[in-house]
Amino acid sequence: MTSLKESFDPRNNSIGFLRWLMAFMVIFSHAGPLGGFYGGHDLGTQWSDEQSLGGVAVAGFFFLSGFLITKSKMGRASTPRYFWRRIMRIFPGWFLILLVTAYVFAPIAWMQEHGSMDGFWNATVDSPFTYFSNNMWLPLMQHNIAGMGTSIPFYTQHGGFEWNGSAWTLAFEFGCYILVAILGVIGALSHRMVGGIIATGIILLAMMQWFGIGNLSALTPAFGDYRVLLLYAPFAFGILFALFGDRIPIDNRLAIACVLIAGFTYAKGGWLIVGQYAFCYILMWFAIKATKLKNWDKHGDFSYGIYIVAWPLMQFSAYFGLQEAGWLVYHLVIVVGCHVYAYLSWHLIERPALQLKDWTPRWLAAVLARTERPRHAALDWLDPGRAAPRTAPVVPGTTAPQALTRSPDPAPLTAGDATTESVGAGRTERA
């Protein structure tokens, strides 16, 4: 029996395939409310009272993200560089889909629904010109554009409209990134027992939330939104896997037991208390064992692009009655469309942005070179785990000094990386 630390190879695993697969779990789940399939409900809610199939995928996204992002922060990259890389991974792709939604999908859909553009560009409520600025920082402040969407299944069956109902998890994902940064700065990743206590505390609070124990919002107003602990719990589980990989066995028998636990709790109850953590173990076991899928994303990491375009594309297609063509044609068209968009997004926007992850402006490189010693003395005092022999800084220029680029940084997972969804009472309805 080997441990996670011994078994996990960052360059030889199937995490790329798992992220792709979970992105499509979200799509199939959302076909219920957006296309009118499965009785108009998210796929999975027919069997589970706690979570949809999309919600299961979101938990998986956040778990893998918690593991990889924590491993990244445990490296020698500085906190500013860590945030810069997270920003370069999330925001360029997010900005693109906001623009495509406001200036491509929405006007065409409006024309299809109304027969002319009258009232669209000059809308006084939810203007297309404010859709980008209101949502660019990740929290969704504007959900609709020009009050449209009253003719499609999501409105007629559920009475609402979201141009991108999956994107709500991105703000929570970035909140998790901030949590990991804080753990790094206070030394909780270097002293893993401290980090382990904090991560375990988050999981226990989530369990208390689902058992209805205590008034958690009294601890902090953030817990008044149940989605915080819903998503932070699997992320915290990923943190534990990163911190205690030498003590976590990767065993086929344990994986089989987790399959049974996950399946039973999903159907009978207890998924959010126990089942989702068994599912997370299965993901890690599969990622390590299924190495033949390691090159799944050799042509690009499409999972993020698929995730953030799927909901808008499904809403867009509803204006043209794609759902009336039947389940098979609907899913086939959406899958192909998502891949085309994700391919273009990756090669035109996301990948070029990631190539800037180690870029530093010349003026900042000069400042960093001159202040290296006192800066690192202060940072190493705050986080002793950072301390390590360093090479001399690079001469000021366009390349970041060694102080900021001290270790490779795994590509983050978003919910999306991520993950996500409009939420119903007590569960993630559109994960």
Secondary structure, 3 states (H helix, E strand, C coil): CEEHHHHCCCCCCCHHHHHHHHHHHHHHHHHHHHHCCHHHCCCCCCCCCCCCHHHHHHHHHHHHHHHHHHHHHCCCCCHHHHHHHHHHHHHHHHHHHHHHHHHHHHHHHHHHHHCCCCCCCCCCCCCHHHHHHHHCCCCCCCCCCCCCCCCCHHHHHHCCCCCCCCCCHHHHHHHHHHHHHHHHHCCCCCCHHHHHHHHHHHHHHHHHHHHCCCCHHHCCHHHHCCHHHHHHHHHHHHHHHHHCHHHCEECHHHHHHHHHHHHHHHHHCCHHHHHHHHHHHHHHHHHHHCHHHCCCCCCCCCHHHHHHHHHHHHHHHHCCCHHHHCHHHHHHHHHHHHHHHHHHHHHHHHHHHHCCCCECCHHHHHHHHHCHHHHHHHHHHHCHHHCCCCCCCCCCCCECCCCCCCCCCCCCCCCCCCCCCCCECCECCCC
